Structures are given as C-alpha cells and as structure tokens.
Amino acid sequence: MASLVSRSDHGVGAAVSVRAACCWRSQLPVHADDKTLVALAADGTVTAADVPVILRHRPAWAGLVSALARHPGQVEAAIALLPRLPSHELEQVIRDWDPDRYTRTKGAAPSPPVP
C-alpha cells in the first residue's frame, strides 16, 4: 500500500511540475526583455515552439532570428521569421550569422550557411 501512495504522490508532483513549466513558458515572452529572450534562444531554452507566443507580444527582431538559427533544428523557424524583419535588421542577421567569425582558426569547420 505504501508503494501505491508514493507512486500517486510522485504522479501528482510530476503533474504540478509540468503545469509550472507550462506557465513559465507562457509567461516568458510577457516578462522577459529582448536580450533575455535572445540569450535563452542562443542556449536552446527558447525554441521555435516558443516563437508564436513571443510574436503575440512583440514583433520579430534580428537577435531572435540569429539566436534561433544557431541550432540546426530551428533554422527553418529562423528563416520563416526573415520576411517579418525590416531591411536594416536583415543586414544585422547576416552580420551575426557567423558567431565565431573572429575566433575561427585555419582548419576549423566552416560557418553555417546564411539563410
């Protein structure tokens, strides 16, 4: 009987943590500033799945596009955002596309393709 109680307690805790994660993700675009969202996208915490929520609260910007595009599974989402950017921000995406342009050594892997 004790094992049944601990299993159900674990299940409730898991459900609560899933709800907390969902609330956190839905509140992130509302409360985080652009720099925070870019940093989270660059490290993979904010993903292409979060983009619709982000776009409900603010327009797309170059930093978000560049940060998403650093992850192979999110390049398509980054490309889809390009038409939403003004021309001066498109230029910034192209400049930022190669994040290690100053630290790359001879024989290193080439930079990722520009969308």
Backbone hydrogen bonds in HBPLUS format (Angstrom, degrees):
<---DONOR---> <-ACCEPTOR-->    atom                        ^
c    i                          cat <-CA-CA->   ^        H-A-AA   ^      H-
h    n   atom  resd res      DA  || num        DHA   H-A  angle D-A-AA Bond
n    s   type  num  typ     dist DA aas  dist angle  dist       angle   num
A0004-LEU N   A0001-MET O   3.10 MM   3  5.20 122.4  2.44  97.1 111.4     1
A0005-VAL N   A0001-MET O   3.12 MM   4  6.50 154.5  2.19 150.8 157.6     2
A0006-SER N   A0002-ALA O   2.98 MM   4  6.26 163.8  2.01 152.4 156.5     3
A0007-ARG N   A0003-SER O   2.94 MM   4  6.07 150.9  2.03 141.3 149.4     4
A0008-SER N   A0004-LEU O   2.97 MM   4  6.19 164.5  2.00 148.2 152.1     5
A0009-ASP N   A0005-VAL O   2.85 MM   4  6.04 156.0  1.90 150.1 157.6     6
A0010-HIS N   A0006-SER O   2.91 MM   4  6.02 152.4  1.98 140.4 147.8     7
A0011-GLY N   A0007-ARG O   2.88 MM   4  6.16 154.3  1.95 147.9 155.3     8
A0012-VAL N   A0008-SER O   2.97 MM   4  6.20 155.2  2.03 148.4 153.9     9
A0013-GLY N   A0009-ASP O   2.99 MM   4  6.22 163.5  2.02 148.6 153.1    10
A0014-ALA N   A0010-HIS O   2.87 MM   4  6.09 154.9  1.93 148.8 156.0    11
A0015-ALA N   A0011-GLY O   2.95 MM   4  6.16 154.8  2.01 143.5 150.4    12
A0016-VAL N   A0012-VAL O   2.91 MM   4  6.17 155.5  1.97 151.2 158.0    13
A0017-SER N   A0013-GLY O   2.92 MM   4  6.16 160.3  1.96 148.8 153.9    14
A0018-VAL N   A0014-ALA O   2.95 MM   4  6.16 149.8  2.04 145.7 153.9    15
A0019-ARG N   A0015-ALA O   3.00 MM   4  6.25 159.1  2.05 146.4 151.8    16
A0020-ALA N   A0016-VAL O   2.89 MM   4  6.16 156.8  1.95 150.1 156.9    17
A0021-ALA N   A0017-SER O   2.94 MM   4  6.13 154.0  2.01 142.4 149.0    18
A0022-CYS N   A0018-VAL O   2.94 MM   4  6.21 156.4  2.00 149.1 155.5    19
A0023-CYS N   A0019-ARG O   2.92 MM   4  6.18 161.0  1.96 152.3 157.1    20
A0024-TRP N   A0020-ALA O   2.90 MM   4  6.08 158.7  1.95 147.6 153.8    21
A0025-ARG N   A0021-ALA O   2.96 MM   4  6.16 162.6  1.99 150.4 154.4    22
A0026-SER N   A0022-CYS O   3.00 MM   4  6.22 154.2  2.07 147.9 154.8    23
A0027-GLN N   A0023-CYS O   2.98 MM   4  6.08 141.4  2.13 146.0 156.0    24
A0028-LEU N   A0024-TRP O   2.96 MM   4  5.96 131.6  2.20 145.8 157.8    25
A0030-VAL N   A0027-GLN O   3.08 MM   3  5.32 128.7  2.35 105.2 119.1    26
A0031-HIS N   A0027-GLN O   3.08 MM   4  6.27 157.5  2.14 162.3 168.5    27
A0032-ALA N   A0028-LEU O   2.89 MM   4  5.56 156.6  1.95 158.0 161.8    28
A0037-LEU N   A0033-ASP O   3.04 MM   4  6.35 164.7  2.06 158.6 163.0    29
A0038-VAL N   A0034-ASP O   2.91 MM   4  6.13 156.2  1.97 152.0 158.8    30
A0039-ALA N   A0035-LYS O   2.98 MM   4  6.17 160.9  2.01 146.0 151.1    31
A0040-LEU N   A0036-THR O   2.90 MM   4  6.13 159.5  1.94 152.2 158.0    32
A0041-ALA N   A0037-LEU O   2.85 MM   4  6.01 147.7  1.95 142.5 151.7    33
A0042-ALA N   A0038-VAL O   2.84 MM   4  6.04 152.5  1.91 148.7 156.5    34
A0043-ASP N   A0039-ALA O   3.12 MM   4  6.40 146.0  2.24 142.3 150.2    35
A0045-THR N   A0040-LEU O   2.79 MM   5  5.03 128.5  2.06 160.8 159.1    36
A0046-VAL N   A0040-LEU O   3.11 MM   6  5.27 164.7  2.14 101.9 106.1    37
A0044-GLY N   A0041-ALA O   3.16 MM   3  4.95 150.5  2.25  95.1 104.1    38
A0050-ASP N   A0047-THR O   2.93 MM   3  5.44 149.9  2.02 112.7 121.4    39
A0051-VAL N   A0048-ALA O   3.18 MM   3  5.23 151.6  2.27 102.1 110.5    40
A0054-ILE N   A0050-ASP O   3.06 MM   4  6.30 162.2  2.09 156.3 162.1    41
A0055-LEU N   A0051-VAL O   2.86 MM   4  6.03 163.2  1.88 163.1 166.7    42
A0056-ARG N   A0052-PRO O   3.19 MM   4  6.37 126.5  2.49 134.2 146.4    43
A0056-ARG N   A0053-VAL O   3.20 MM   3  5.23 140.2  2.37  96.7 107.9    44
A0057-HIS N   A0054-ILE O   3.05 MM   3  5.53 149.4  2.15 110.1 118.8    45
A0058-ARG N   A0054-ILE O   3.08 MM   4  6.26 133.2  2.31 147.7 161.4    46
A0064-LEU N   A0061-TRP O   3.17 MM   3  5.69 124.8  2.50 111.3 123.3    47
A0065-VAL N   A0061-TRP O   3.28 MM   4  6.62 163.3  2.31 154.2 159.0    48
A0066-SER N   A0062-ALA O   2.95 MM   4  6.18 170.1  1.96 161.2 163.3    49
A0067-ALA N   A0063-GLY O   2.97 MM   4  6.05 156.8  2.03 143.6 150.3    50
A0068-LEU N   A0064-LEU O   2.94 MM   4  6.09 163.1  1.97 153.6 157.7    51
A0069-ALA N   A0065-VAL O   3.04 MM   4  6.15 158.3  2.09 148.3 154.6    52
A0070-ARG N   A0067-ALA O   3.36 MM   3  5.53 158.3  2.41 102.2 108.5    53
A0071-HIS N   A0068-LEU O   3.20 MM   3  6.07 171.4  2.20 125.3 127.6    54
A0074-GLN N   A0071-HIS O   2.83 MM   3  5.47 164.8  1.85 129.0 133.8    55
A0078-ALA N   A0074-GLN O   3.04 MM   4  6.35 154.4  2.11 149.3 156.9    56
A0079-ILE N   A0075-VAL O   2.86 MM   4  6.14 157.6  1.91 154.0 160.0    57
A0080-ALA N   A0076-GLU O   2.94 MM   4  6.17 152.0  2.01 145.3 153.1    58
A0081-LEU N   A0078-ALA O   3.13 MM   3  5.26 139.9  2.30  98.8 110.0    59
A0082-LEU N   A0079-ILE O   3.13 MM   3  5.35 146.6  2.25 104.9 114.3    60
A0084-ARG N   A0081-LEU O   2.96 MM   3  5.52 148.5  2.06 119.1 128.8    61
A0085-LEU N   A0082-LEU O   3.07 MM   3  5.51 165.5  2.09 118.4 123.1    62
A0089-GLU N   A0086-PRO O   2.98 MM   3  5.45 131.6  2.22 110.7 123.7    63
A0090-LEU N   A0086-PRO O   3.08 MM   4  6.46 142.5  2.22 148.4 159.7    64
A0090-LEU N   A0087-SER O   3.13 MM   3  4.99 123.3  2.47  91.6 106.3    65
A0091-GLU N   A0087-SER O   3.19 MM   4  6.53 153.4  2.26 149.7 155.0    66
A0093-VAL N   A0089-GLU O   3.00 MM   4  6.34 150.1  2.09 146.0 153.2    67
A0094-ILE N   A0090-LEU O   3.11 MM   4  6.45 157.3  2.16 149.9 155.2    68
A0095-ARG N   A0091-GLU O   3.02 MM   4  6.31 155.7  2.08 145.8 152.5    69
A0096-ASP N   A0092-GLN O   2.87 MM   4  6.04 156.5  1.93 150.1 156.5    70
A0097-TRP N   A0093-VAL O   2.95 MM   4  5.81 116.7  2.37 139.5 153.8    71
A0101-ARG N   A0098-ASP O   3.30 MM   3  5.50 144.3  2.43 125.5 119.8    72
A0103-THR N   A0100-ASP O   3.21 MM   3  5.22 140.8  2.37  98.4 109.4    73
A0104-ARG N   A0100-ASP O   3.06 MM   4  5.86 124.1  2.38 153.0 160.0    74
A0108-ALA N   A0105-THR O   3.13 MM   3  5.60 153.9  2.20 134.8 134.6    75
